[in-house]
Amino acid sequence: MFRTRVLNMQPTRFLGMQSTMRMRRPVPKEEHSAHTISQRLRTLKKIPPELIPLGVVLAVAVGAAFFSMGRKLYTDKQLRLTRQRGNQ
């Protein structure tokens, strides 16, 4: 009896697979498909004001890191950027 019940079930149902809710809905249109720059700048108003200082601090930190790394690569004469020839 158990064997006949298993054979009559659909294979996907037997494995417990179902389509997700996301796959059942139609594909949404892209939010920024044909917007102008001014319309895109208006979306910056959606950013919570508490996150703006964090963004400024992160931008300064990343900028300082690139400046420091570039300055080190440009000014340090003892830094080897290529292999030495002759010593193999």
Residue pairs with C-beta under 8 A, 6 or more apart in sequence:
6 14
12 18
32 40
32 43
72 79
73 79
73 81
